[in-house]
Amino acid sequence: MDPSDRYHYHVIRRALDHIDAAQTPLSLEALAARMDMSPAHFQRVFSRWVGVSPKRYQQYLALGYAKTLLAENFTTLATADAVGLSGSGRLHDLFLTWEAMSPGDFAKGGAGLTIHWGTFMSPFGPVIAMGTGRGLCGMGFTSEMGDDAAYADLARRWPKATYHNTPDRIRPWVDAALSMKGDARLHMIGAPFQLKVWEALLTIPSGHVTTYSEIATAIGSPKAVRAVGTAVGRNPVSWLIPCHRALRKSGALGGYHWGLPVKRALLAWEGAREDAGQAAS
Protein backbone atom coordinates (compact mmCIF):
# COMPACT_ATOMS: atom_id res chain seq x y z
CA MET A 1 0.00 0.00 0.00
CA ASP A 2 1.56 3.32 -1.04
CA PRO A 3 1.80 6.37 1.26
CA SER A 4 -1.21 8.09 -0.32
CA ASP A 5 -3.36 5.04 0.44
CA ARG A 6 -2.28 5.17 4.08
CA TYR A 7 -3.17 8.86 4.25
CA HIS A 8 -6.55 8.20 2.63
CA TYR A 9 -7.25 5.35 5.03
CA HIS A 10 -6.69 7.55 8.07
CA VAL A 11 -9.04 10.17 6.62
CA ILE A 12 -11.68 7.54 5.89
CA ARG A 13 -11.28 5.89 9.31
CA ARG A 14 -12.06 9.21 10.99
CA ALA A 15 -14.98 9.77 8.61
CA LEU A 16 -16.40 6.32 9.35
CA ASP A 17 -16.22 7.03 13.08
CA HIS A 18 -18.27 10.20 12.56
CA ILE A 19 -20.74 8.39 10.27
CA ASP A 20 -21.21 5.60 12.82
CA ALA A 21 -21.69 8.04 15.69
CA ALA A 22 -24.26 10.18 13.87
CA GLN A 23 -27.95 9.60 14.51
CA THR A 24 -28.85 10.66 10.96
CA PRO A 25 -26.87 10.72 7.68
CA LEU A 26 -24.30 13.52 7.51
CA SER A 27 -24.12 15.88 4.55
CA LEU A 28 -20.99 16.09 2.42
CA GLU A 29 -20.33 19.56 3.81
CA ALA A 30 -20.67 18.41 7.42
CA LEU A 31 -18.33 15.47 6.94
CA ALA A 32 -15.77 17.55 5.08
CA ALA A 33 -15.79 20.18 7.82
CA ARG A 34 -15.09 17.52 10.45
CA MET A 35 -12.13 16.32 8.36
CA ASP A 36 -10.84 19.90 7.96
CA MET A 37 -11.09 19.51 4.19
CA SER A 38 -13.03 21.22 1.44
CA PRO A 39 -16.12 19.32 0.26
CA ALA A 40 -14.61 18.79 -3.20
CA HIS A 41 -11.31 17.43 -1.85
CA PHE A 42 -13.00 15.17 0.68
CA GLN A 43 -15.35 13.80 -1.98
CA ARG A 44 -12.38 12.95 -4.23
CA VAL A 45 -10.46 11.22 -1.42
CA PHE A 46 -13.49 9.29 -0.20
CA SER A 47 -14.62 8.22 -3.66
CA ARG A 48 -11.11 7.08 -4.55
CA TRP A 49 -11.05 4.76 -1.52
CA VAL A 50 -14.51 3.23 -1.75
CA GLY A 51 -15.65 3.97 -5.31
CA VAL A 52 -18.84 5.85 -4.43
CA SER A 53 -19.79 9.16 -2.81
CA PRO A 54 -19.97 9.61 0.98
CA LYS A 55 -23.75 9.95 0.71
CA ARG A 56 -24.08 6.67 -1.13
CA TYR A 57 -21.70 4.87 1.21
CA GLN A 58 -23.75 5.87 4.23
CA GLN A 59 -26.67 3.99 2.67
CA TYR A 60 -24.52 0.84 2.55
CA LEU A 61 -23.44 1.31 6.15
CA ALA A 62 -27.04 1.44 7.39
CA LEU A 63 -27.87 -1.37 9.79
CA GLY A 64 -30.65 -2.57 7.48
CA TYR A 65 -28.23 -3.08 4.61
CA ALA A 66 -27.56 -6.70 5.63
CA LYS A 67 -31.24 -7.53 5.09
CA THR A 68 -31.11 -5.87 1.68
CA LEU A 69 -28.07 -7.94 0.79
CA LEU A 70 -29.80 -11.11 1.90
CA ALA A 71 -32.84 -10.28 -0.25
CA GLU A 72 -30.99 -9.11 -3.36
CA ASN A 73 -27.46 -10.56 -3.32
CA PHE A 74 -28.04 -13.92 -1.67
CA THR A 75 -25.76 -16.73 -2.84
CA THR A 76 -26.91 -20.33 -2.60
CA LEU A 77 -24.05 -22.74 -1.98
CA ALA A 78 -25.85 -25.50 -3.76
CA THR A 79 -23.78 -28.66 -3.60
CA ALA A 80 -21.35 -30.26 -1.22
CA ASP A 81 -19.03 -31.23 -4.06
CA ALA A 82 -18.29 -27.53 -4.57
CA VAL A 83 -16.29 -27.82 -1.36
CA GLY A 84 -12.97 -29.67 -1.59
CA LEU A 85 -9.79 -29.27 0.37
CA SER A 86 -7.52 -28.86 -2.64
CA GLY A 87 -7.30 -26.61 -5.63
CA SER A 88 -7.76 -22.87 -5.71
CA GLY A 89 -10.41 -20.37 -4.78
CA ARG A 90 -10.97 -16.96 -6.29
CA LEU A 91 -11.76 -13.87 -4.26
CA HIS A 92 -12.19 -10.50 -5.97
CA ASP A 93 -9.61 -10.58 -8.78
CA LEU A 94 -7.08 -12.36 -6.59
CA PHE A 95 -6.10 -15.98 -7.06
CA LEU A 96 -5.60 -17.78 -3.79
CA THR A 97 -3.70 -21.04 -3.72
CA TRP A 98 -5.13 -23.14 -0.92
CA GLU A 99 -3.27 -25.74 1.07
CA ALA A 100 -4.58 -27.36 4.24
CA MET A 101 -2.52 -28.81 7.07
CA SER A 102 -3.20 -32.48 7.70
CA PRO A 103 -5.46 -33.38 10.65
CA GLY A 104 -2.53 -35.07 12.36
CA ASP A 105 -0.37 -31.96 12.13
CA PHE A 106 -3.24 -29.81 13.36
CA ALA A 107 -3.65 -32.03 16.40
CA LYS A 108 -0.04 -31.29 17.36
CA GLY A 109 -0.93 -27.65 18.04
CA GLY A 110 1.65 -26.30 15.60
CA ALA A 111 4.58 -28.23 17.14
CA GLY A 112 7.62 -27.98 14.88
CA LEU A 113 6.03 -25.17 12.85
CA THR A 114 7.74 -21.79 12.34
CA ILE A 115 5.33 -18.89 11.91
CA HIS A 116 6.48 -15.48 10.69
CA TRP A 117 4.35 -12.48 11.56
CA GLY A 118 4.14 -8.71 11.23
CA THR A 119 1.77 -5.74 11.30
CA PHE A 120 0.59 -4.29 7.99
CA MET A 121 -1.78 -1.55 6.86
CA SER A 122 -5.01 -2.57 5.12
CA PRO A 123 -7.94 -0.57 3.74
CA PHE A 124 -9.60 -1.23 7.12
CA GLY A 125 -6.74 -0.33 9.42
CA PRO A 126 -3.81 -2.31 10.77
CA VAL A 127 -3.80 -6.08 10.44
CA ILE A 128 -1.57 -8.66 12.04
CA ALA A 129 -0.64 -11.28 9.46
CA MET A 130 1.00 -14.63 10.09
CA GLY A 131 2.41 -17.18 7.69
CA THR A 132 4.40 -20.38 7.41
CA GLY A 133 6.79 -21.21 4.60
CA ARG A 134 3.77 -22.38 2.61
CA GLY A 135 1.48 -19.36 2.87
CA LEU A 136 -0.57 -17.08 5.11
CA CYS A 137 -2.18 -18.84 8.05
CA GLY A 138 -3.57 -15.87 9.96
CA MET A 139 -4.78 -12.33 9.40
CA GLY A 140 -6.68 -10.30 11.97
CA PHE A 141 -7.89 -6.71 12.12
CA THR A 142 -6.66 -4.87 15.19
CA SER A 143 -8.72 -1.67 15.21
CA GLU A 144 -11.31 -2.99 17.69
CA MET A 145 -9.30 -5.26 20.00
CA GLY A 146 -5.79 -3.78 19.70
CA ASP A 147 -2.50 -5.19 18.44
CA ASP A 148 -1.55 -7.22 21.51
CA ALA A 149 -4.94 -8.91 21.85
CA ALA A 150 -5.12 -9.69 18.13
CA TYR A 151 -1.65 -11.23 18.19
CA ALA A 152 -2.47 -13.31 21.27
CA ASP A 153 -5.76 -14.43 19.70
CA LEU A 154 -4.02 -15.75 16.60
CA ALA A 155 -0.98 -17.20 18.36
CA ARG A 156 -2.94 -19.26 20.87
CA ARG A 157 -4.54 -21.19 18.00
CA TRP A 158 -1.17 -22.86 17.42
CA PRO A 159 0.37 -22.78 20.91
CA LYS A 160 3.35 -25.02 20.19
CA ALA A 161 4.57 -23.16 17.10
CA THR A 162 7.66 -20.93 17.10
CA TYR A 163 6.92 -17.29 16.27
CA HIS A 164 9.26 -14.73 14.67
CA ASN A 165 8.50 -11.05 14.09
CA THR A 166 9.87 -11.15 10.54
CA PRO A 167 7.30 -9.38 8.35
CA ASP A 168 9.49 -9.40 5.25
CA ARG A 169 9.22 -13.18 5.08
CA ILE A 170 5.49 -12.94 4.38
CA ARG A 171 5.26 -9.45 2.86
CA PRO A 172 4.82 -10.60 -0.80
CA TRP A 173 1.75 -12.66 0.13
CA VAL A 174 0.34 -9.89 2.33
CA ASP A 175 0.90 -7.25 -0.37
CA ALA A 176 -0.84 -9.47 -2.93
CA ALA A 177 -3.74 -10.02 -0.55
CA LEU A 178 -4.19 -6.36 0.34
CA SER A 179 -3.81 -5.07 -3.21
CA MET A 180 -5.94 -7.92 -4.60
CA LYS A 181 -3.27 -8.45 -7.24
CA GLY A 182 -0.65 -11.13 -7.66
CA ASP A 183 -0.36 -14.50 -5.98
CA ALA A 184 -1.38 -14.95 -2.36
CA ARG A 185 -0.93 -18.38 -0.85
CA LEU A 186 -2.91 -19.73 2.10
CA HIS A 187 -1.73 -22.44 4.47
CA MET A 188 -4.85 -23.15 6.49
CA ILE A 189 -4.44 -24.75 9.88
CA GLY A 190 -7.63 -26.13 11.38
CA ALA A 191 -9.74 -29.17 12.12
CA PRO A 192 -11.28 -30.95 9.11
CA PHE A 193 -14.79 -29.57 9.75
CA GLN A 194 -13.42 -26.05 10.07
CA LEU A 195 -11.50 -26.40 6.80
CA LYS A 196 -14.69 -27.39 4.97
CA VAL A 197 -16.51 -24.35 6.32
CA TRP A 198 -13.66 -21.99 5.48
CA GLU A 199 -13.37 -23.21 1.91
CA ALA A 200 -17.13 -22.90 1.49
CA LEU A 201 -16.75 -19.24 2.48
CA LEU A 202 -14.32 -18.79 -0.44
CA THR A 203 -17.12 -19.56 -2.89
CA ILE A 204 -19.19 -16.52 -1.83
CA PRO A 205 -18.56 -13.72 -4.36
CA SER A 206 -17.61 -10.22 -3.27
CA GLY A 207 -20.71 -8.07 -2.75
CA HIS A 208 -22.84 -11.12 -1.93
CA VAL A 209 -23.79 -12.94 1.25
CA THR A 210 -25.12 -16.29 2.38
CA THR A 211 -26.41 -17.80 5.61
CA TYR A 212 -24.96 -20.20 8.15
CA SER A 213 -27.60 -22.76 7.21
CA GLU A 214 -26.65 -22.56 3.53
CA ILE A 215 -23.04 -23.22 4.42
CA ALA A 216 -24.06 -26.19 6.56
CA THR A 217 -26.02 -27.66 3.65
CA ALA A 218 -23.16 -27.01 1.21
CA ILE A 219 -20.68 -29.01 3.27
CA GLY A 220 -23.08 -31.90 3.74
CA SER A 221 -24.02 -31.21 7.36
CA PRO A 222 -27.39 -29.43 7.15
CA LYS A 223 -28.14 -29.84 10.87
CA ALA A 224 -24.80 -28.44 12.01
CA VAL A 225 -25.75 -24.77 11.77
CA ARG A 226 -24.45 -23.90 15.23
CA ALA A 227 -21.17 -25.73 14.59
CA VAL A 228 -20.84 -23.87 11.29
CA GLY A 229 -21.29 -20.58 13.13
CA THR A 230 -18.52 -21.55 15.53
CA ALA A 231 -16.21 -22.51 12.66
CA VAL A 232 -16.95 -19.24 10.86
CA GLY A 233 -15.99 -17.39 14.04
CA ARG A 234 -12.75 -19.38 14.26
CA ASN A 235 -11.63 -18.44 10.74
CA PRO A 236 -8.04 -17.23 11.24
CA VAL A 237 -7.68 -15.37 7.94
CA SER A 238 -10.04 -12.41 7.88
CA TRP A 239 -11.09 -10.79 4.59
CA LEU A 240 -9.37 -13.36 2.34
CA ILE A 241 -11.61 -16.08 3.73
CA PRO A 242 -14.72 -13.89 3.87
CA CYS A 243 -16.49 -14.90 7.06
CA HIS A 244 -18.03 -11.41 7.08
CA ARG A 245 -20.30 -12.57 4.21
CA ALA A 246 -22.10 -15.09 6.45
CA LEU A 247 -25.34 -13.77 7.98
CA ARG A 248 -28.19 -15.12 10.01
CA LYS A 249 -31.40 -16.08 8.19
CA SER A 250 -33.11 -13.06 9.70
CA GLY A 251 -30.66 -10.72 8.01
CA ALA A 252 -28.96 -9.93 11.30
CA LEU A 253 -25.21 -9.50 11.03
CA GLY A 254 -24.45 -12.18 13.57
CA GLY A 255 -21.07 -11.99 15.23
CA TYR A 256 -17.70 -11.06 13.81
CA HIS A 257 -14.52 -12.05 15.57
CA TRP A 258 -12.69 -8.82 14.75
CA GLY A 259 -15.58 -6.51 15.67
CA LEU A 260 -19.01 -5.77 14.18
CA PRO A 261 -18.00 -2.25 13.03
CA VAL A 262 -15.35 -3.88 10.85
CA LYS A 263 -17.89 -6.38 9.47
CA ARG A 264 -20.29 -3.57 8.56
CA ALA A 265 -17.51 -1.62 6.89
CA LEU A 266 -16.35 -4.68 4.93
CA LEU A 267 -19.85 -5.43 3.62
CA ALA A 268 -20.47 -1.79 2.78
CA TRP A 269 -17.12 -1.43 1.02
CA GLU A 270 -17.63 -4.57 -1.06
CA GLY A 271 -21.24 -3.71 -1.91
CA ALA A 272 -20.33 -0.19 -2.95
CA ARG A 273 -17.46 -1.35 -5.18
CA GLU A 274 -19.63 -4.10 -6.68
CA ASP A 275 -22.37 -1.65 -7.62
CA ALA A 276 -19.84 0.91 -8.87
CA GLY A 277 -18.27 -1.74 -11.09
CA GLN A 278 -21.66 -2.76 -12.51
CA ALA A 279 -22.53 0.85 -13.22
CA ALA A 280 -19.25 1.36 -15.07
CA SER A 281 -19.63 -1.78 -17.21
Residue pairs with C-beta under 8 A, 6 or more apart in sequence:
1 9
1 120
1 121
1 122
1 123
1 175
1 178
1 179
5 121
5 123
6 121
8 45
8 48
8 49
9 49
9 121
9 122
9 123
9 124
9 125
11 35
11 37
11 42
11 45
11 46
12 45
12 46
12 49
12 50
13 125
13 143
14 34
14 35
15 31
15 34
15 35
15 42
15 46
15 54
16 61
16 261
16 265
18 26
18 31
18 34
19 25
19 26
19 31
19 54
19 57
19 58
19 61
20 61
20 261
25 55
25 58
25 59
26 34
26 54
26 58
27 55
28 39
28 42
28 43
28 53
28 54
28 55
29 39
31 42
31 54
32 38
32 39
32 41
32 42
32 43
35 42
37 45
42 54
43 53
43 54
46 53
46 54
46 57
47 53
49 123
50 57
50 268
50 269
50 272
50 273
51 272
51 273
51 276
51 277
52 60
52 272
52 273
52 275
52 276
56 272
57 268
57 272
59 65
60 267
60 268
60 269
60 271
60 272
61 264
61 265
61 268
63 264
64 251
65 264
65 267
65 268
65 271
66 209
66 247
66 251
66 252
66 253
66 267
67 250
67 251
69 208
69 209
69 247
69 251
69 267
69 271
70 209
70 211
70 247
70 251
71 251
73 207
73 208
73 209
73 271
73 274
74 208
74 209
74 210
74 211
75 203
75 204
75 205
75 208
75 209
75 210
75 214
76 210
76 214
77 83
77 200
77 203
77 204
77 210
77 214
77 215
77 217
77 218
78 218
79 218
80 217
80 218
80 219
80 220
82 200
82 203
82 218
83 196
83 199
83 200
83 203
83 218
83 219
84 199
85 98
85 100
85 192
85 195
85 196
85 199
86 98
86 99
86 100
87 98
88 95
88 96
88 97
88 98
89 96
89 98
89 199
89 202
89 203
90 96
90 202
91 180
91 202
91 206
91 240
91 242
92 180
92 206
93 180
93 181
94 176
94 177
94 180
94 181
94 182
94 184
94 240
95 183
95 184
96 184
96 185
96 186
96 202
96 240
97 135
97 183
97 184
97 185
97 186
98 186
98 188
98 199
98 202
99 134
99 135
99 185
99 186
99 187
99 188
100 187
100 188
100 189
100 190
100 195
101 187
101 188
101 189
101 190
103 191
103 192
105 113
105 189
106 189
106 190
106 191
108 160
109 158
109 159
109 160
109 161
110 157
110 158
110 159
110 160
110 161
110 189
111 160
111 161
112 160
113 132
113 158
113 160
113 161
113 162
114 132
114 133
114 161
114 162
114 164
115 130
115 131
115 132
115 137
115 138
115 155
115 158
115 161
115 162
115 163
115 164
116 130
116 131
116 132
116 163
116 164
116 165
116 166
116 167
116 169
116 170
117 128
117 129
117 130
117 131
117 138
117 151
117 154
117 163
117 164
117 165
117 166
117 167
117 170
118 128
118 129
118 165
118 166
118 167
118 168
118 170
118 171
118 174
119 126
119 127
119 128
119 129
119 142
119 147
119 167
120 126
120 127
120 128
120 129
120 167
120 171
120 174
120 178
121 127
121 178
122 141
122 178
122 239
123 178
123 269
124 141
124 143
124 239
124 262
124 265
124 266
124 269
125 141
125 142
125 143
125 262
126 141
126 142
126 143
126 147
127 139
127 140
127 141
127 142
127 178
127 238
127 239
128 138
128 139
128 140
128 142
128 147
128 150
128 151
128 154
129 136
129 138
129 139
129 167
129 170
129 173
129 174
129 177
130 136
130 137
130 138
130 139
130 154
130 155
130 163
130 170
130 236
131 137
131 138
131 169
131 170
131 173
131 174
131 187
132 187
134 185
134 187
135 173
135 184
135 185
135 186
135 187
136 170
136 173
136 174
136 177
136 184
136 185
136 186
136 187
136 237
136 240
137 158
137 186
137 187
137 188
137 189
137 236
137 237
138 154
138 157
138 236
138 237
139 174
139 177
139 236
139 237
139 238
139 239
139 240
140 150
140 153
140 154
140 236
140 238
140 257
140 258
141 150
141 238
141 239
141 258
141 259
141 262
142 149
142 150
143 259
143 261
143 262
144 258
144 259
144 261
144 262
145 153
145 258
145 259
150 258
153 257
154 236
155 161
155 163
157 189
157 234
157 236
158 189
167 174
172 182
173 183
173 184
173 185
174 184
175 182
176 182
176 183
176 184
177 184
177 239
177 240
184 240
186 237
186 240
186 241
188 195
188 198
188 236
188 237
188 241
189 236
190 198
190 231
190 234
190 236
193 219
193 221
193 224
193 227
193 231
194 231
194 234
194 235
196 219
197 215
197 219
197 228
197 231
197 232
197 235
198 231
198 235
198 237
198 241
198 243
200 215
200 218
200 219
201 215
201 232
201 235
201 241
201 242
201 243
201 245
201 246
202 241
202 242
203 218
204 210
204 242
204 245
204 246
206 242
206 270
206 273
206 274
207 270
207 271
207 273
207 274
207 275
208 245
209 245
209 246
209 247
209 267
210 245
210 246
210 247
211 246
211 247
211 248
211 249
212 225
212 228
212 229
212 232
212 246
212 247
212 248
212 249
212 254
213 222
213 225
213 228
213 249
215 228
215 232
215 246
216 222
216 223
216 224
216 225
216 227
216 228
219 228
221 227
221 228
229 246
229 254
229 255
232 243
232 246
233 243
233 255
233 257
234 257
235 241
235 243
235 257
238 244
238 257
238 258
239 266
242 266
243 256
243 257
244 256
244 262
244 263
244 266
244 267
245 267
246 254
247 253
247 254
248 254
253 260
253 263
253 264
256 262
256 263
